[in-house]
Amino acid sequence: MSPHHRPQLISLADTVDIAPGVAINRLGLGTYRSDEGPDVEGEIRYGLSLGYRTIDTAALYGNEGSVGAWCARAALLARTSS
């Protein structure tokens, strides 16, 4: 692939191969500057409802507790609703 080739994003489910047999979503929901607690939890809930499946977080953001808690809840909800 040419270094100037930029694939068009069609959907939030679009992926890119990063290693043989390993793909990640092209676009993820960022949580930088989202406050710990209901603020970031609401953003994640809304992002997941839109179709985001990759959530970006880092200890630097100071909200990883809420991000992890809501992602765990979302995973549990997904398992129990199917």
C-alpha positions in Angstrom: 0.0 0.0 0.0 1.3 3.4 -0.9 2.2 5.7 2.0 -0.1 8.3 0.5 -3.1 5.9 0.2 -5.7 6.8 2.8 -8.6 4.3 2.9 -12.0 5.8 3.2 -13.8 5.2 6.5 -17.2 3.7 5.6 -18.4 2.6 9.1 -17.3 2.5 12.7 -16.9 -1.2 12.2 -14.1 -0.7 9.6 -10.9 -2.4 10.7 -7.2 -2.3 9.8 -4.9 -5.3 10.0 -2.0 -4.6 12.3 -0.4 -8.1 12.3 -1.3 -11.4 10.7 -4.7 -12.4 12.0 -5.0 -9.2 14.2 -7.3 -6.3 13.3 -8.3 -3.2 15.2 -11.0 -0.7 14.5 -9.9 2.3 12.4 -11.7 4.8 14.6 -12.1 4.7 18.4 -13.9 6.8 20.9 -11.5 9.1 22.8 -11.9 9.8 26.5 -9.2 12.5 27.0 -10.5 15.4 29.1 -13.6 13.5 30.1 -14.1 13.7 33.8 -14.2 10.5 36.0 -17.7 9.4 36.9 -21.0 10.0 35.2 -19.5 12.4 32.5 -17.3 9.7 30.9 -19.7 6.9 31.6 -22.4 8.7 29.6 -20.1 9.4 26.8 -19.1 5.8 26.5 -22.7 4.6 26.7 -23.6 7.0 23.9 -20.5 6.1 21.8 -21.3 2.4 22.1 -24.9 3.1 21.1 -23.5 4.8 17.9 -21.4 1.8 17.1 -17.9 2.6 18.5 -16.2 -0.6 19.6 -12.8 0.8 20.5 -12.4 3.0 23.6 -9.2 5.0 24.0 -8.1 5.6 27.6 -4.8 6.1 29.5 -3.8 6.6 33.2 -2.8 10.1 32.2 -6.5 10.9 31.5 -7.4 10.1 35.1 -10.7 8.5 34.2 -9.7 4.9 33.6 -11.7 3.7 36.6 -15.0 4.9 35.1 -14.0 3.8 31.6 -13.2 0.3 32.8 -16.4 0.0 35.0 -18.7 1.1 32.1 -17.0 -1.1 29.6 -17.3 -4.1 32.0 -21.0 -3.2 32.4 -21.5 -2.9 28.7 -19.9 -6.3 28.1 -22.2 -7.9 30.7 -25.2 -6.3 29.2 -24.2 -7.5 25.7 -23.8 -11.1 27.0 -27.2 -11.1 28.8 -29.1 -9.5 26.0 -28.1 -12.1 23.3 
